[in-house]
Amino acid sequence: MHATIQFIIFWALAFLTLGAAVVMLGVFSNLIESDVELNSLRKEIMVAAIASFIEAAGLGVVLFLVPAAYLPIGLRAMIIPAMIVALVYKIAHLESWSIFEVVLLLAFQVFAGCLAAALIFGHFLMALAILAGVGIALAVIASFAKSL
């Protein structure tokens, strides 16, 4: 596959999972009655487009530079784009978000990506396990947040 098409696919997938993560963060913050403020729709789309571009570029670089035999080890380098994305979202929501919301956003993005991958590839038991695990984790977080 041509590298440009591959990059556009990575960018689109990152944008979709990041958009889903923002929506999930908004719903979860309303559930626990938190004060997570989102920018206007246009600003959130721009931030998500920039952040997903960074993630797609990081994945493209890792896949291009790391040999296939060392790819599982090389994917650890994706922590750098994740940290840049966290910084972008922290700057975009400087006064209204804490580091908790940024980390929760990235966790929701990983959840959305893993769940979509499990469903697309037909691993329905894994998708159910992902849903159960995330549901339990969110219940624990919600119980701690409600008690504060």
C-alpha positions as CSV (number, residue, x, y, z in Angstrom):
1,M,0.0,0.0,0.0
2,H,1.2,3.5,-0.8
3,A,2.7,5.3,2.2
4,T,0.4,8.3,1.7
5,I,-2.7,6.2,1.7
6,Q,-1.5,4.3,4.7
7,F,-0.9,7.6,6.6
8,I,-4.3,9.0,5.7
9,I,-5.9,5.7,7.0
10,F,-3.9,6.0,10.3
11,W,-4.9,9.7,10.6
12,A,-8.6,8.9,10.0
13,L,-8.6,6.1,12.6
14,A,-6.8,8.2,15.1
15,F,-9.3,11.0,14.5
16,L,-12.2,8.7,14.9
17,T,-11.0,7.2,18.1
18,L,-10.0,10.5,19.6
19,G,-13.4,12.0,18.7
20,A,-15.1,9.0,20.4
21,A,-12.8,9.5,23.4
22,V,-13.8,13.2,23.7
23,V,-17.5,12.1,23.6
24,M,-16.9,9.4,26.2
25,L,-15.1,11.8,28.4
26,G,-17.9,14.3,28.2
27,V,-20.5,11.6,29.1
28,F,-18.4,10.2,31.9
29,S,-17.7,13.6,33.4
30,N,-21.5,14.4,33.4
31,L,-22.1,11.0,35.0
32,I,-19.7,11.8,37.9
33,E,-20.8,15.4,37.9
34,S,-17.4,16.7,37.1
35,D,-16.6,20.2,35.7
36,V,-15.0,19.1,32.4
37,E,-15.4,22.0,30.0
38,L,-15.2,21.3,26.3
39,N,-14.4,24.0,23.8
40,S,-16.7,24.8,20.9
41,L,-17.2,22.0,18.3
42,R,-14.9,23.7,15.8
43,K,-12.1,24.1,18.3
44,E,-12.5,20.5,19.5
45,I,-12.3,19.3,15.9
46,M,-9.2,21.3,15.3
47,V,-7.5,20.0,18.4
48,A,-8.5,16.4,17.5
49,A,-7.2,16.9,14.0
50,I,-3.8,18.1,15.2
51,A,-3.5,15.5,17.9
52,S,-4.6,12.7,15.5
53,F,-2.0,13.9,12.9
54,I,0.7,13.6,15.6
55,E,-0.4,10.1,16.5
56,A,-0.6,9.0,12.8
57,A,2.8,10.5,12.1
58,G,4.3,8.7,15.1
59,L,2.8,5.4,14.0
60,G,4.0,5.9,10.4
61,V,7.5,6.6,11.6
62,V,7.6,3.6,13.8
63,L,6.2,1.3,11.1
64,F,8.6,2.7,8.5
65,L,11.8,2.7,10.5
66,V,11.4,-0.4,12.7
67,P,12.0,-3.8,11.1
68,A,9.0,-6.2,11.2
69,A,10.8,-8.6,13.6
70,Y,11.2,-5.8,16.2
71,L,7.9,-4.1,15.7
72,P,6.4,-5.1,19.1
73,I,9.4,-3.6,20.8
74,G,9.4,-0.6,18.5
75,L,5.8,0.2,19.3
76,R,6.9,1.3,22.7
77,A,8.1,4.5,21.0
78,M,4.4,5.4,20.6
79,I,4.6,6.8,24.1
80,I,6.2,9.9,22.7
81,P,3.3,10.9,20.4
82,A,0.9,10.0,23.3
83,M,2.8,12.5,25.5
84,I,2.7,15.1,22.8
85,V,-1.1,14.6,22.4
86,A,-1.5,14.9,26.1
87,L,0.4,18.1,26.1
88,V,-1.7,19.4,23.1
89,Y,-4.9,18.7,25.0
90,K,-3.6,20.1,28.2
91,I,-2.6,23.4,26.4
92,A,-6.0,23.5,24.6
93,H,-7.9,23.2,27.9
94,L,-5.3,24.9,30.1
95,E,-7.6,26.3,32.8
96,S,-10.4,23.8,32.8
97,W,-8.7,20.4,32.6
98,S,-6.4,18.7,35.1
99,I,-4.0,15.9,34.2
100,F,-6.7,13.4,35.3
101,E,-8.9,14.4,32.3
102,V,-6.0,14.2,29.9
103,V,-5.0,10.7,31.1
104,L,-8.7,9.6,31.0
105,L,-9.0,11.0,27.5
106,L,-6.1,8.9,26.3
107,A,-7.4,5.8,28.2
108,F,-10.8,6.3,26.4
109,Q,-9.0,6.5,23.1
110,V,-7.1,3.2,23.8
111,F,-10.4,1.7,24.9
112,A,-12.2,2.8,21.7
113,G,-9.4,1.5,19.5
114,C,-9.1,-1.8,21.2
115,L,-12.9,-2.4,21.2
116,A,-13.2,-1.4,17.5
117,A,-10.3,-3.7,16.6
118,A,-11.7,-6.6,18.5
119,L,-15.1,-6.2,16.9
120,I,-13.8,-5.7,13.4
121,F,-11.6,-8.8,13.6
122,G,-14.4,-10.9,15.1
123,H,-13.0,-11.4,18.6
124,F,-16.3,-10.9,20.3
125,L,-15.3,-12.5,23.6
126,M,-12.3,-10.2,23.8
127,A,-14.6,-7.2,23.1
128,L,-16.8,-8.3,25.9
129,A,-13.8,-8.7,28.2
130,I,-12.6,-5.2,27.2
131,L,-16.1,-3.8,27.9
132,A,-16.3,-5.5,31.3
133,G,-12.8,-4.4,32.3
134,V,-13.3,-0.8,31.4
135,G,-16.8,-0.8,33.0
136,I,-15.3,-2.1,36.3
137,A,-12.5,0.5,36.1
138,L,-14.9,3.3,35.4
139,A,-17.1,2.2,38.3
140,V,-14.2,2.3,40.7
141,I,-13.1,5.8,39.4
142,A,-16.7,7.0,39.6
143,S,-17.1,5.8,43.2
144,F,-13.9,7.6,44.2
145,A,-14.9,10.7,42.4
146,K,-18.4,10.7,43.9
147,S,-16.9,10.3,47.4
148,L,-14.7,13.4,47.0
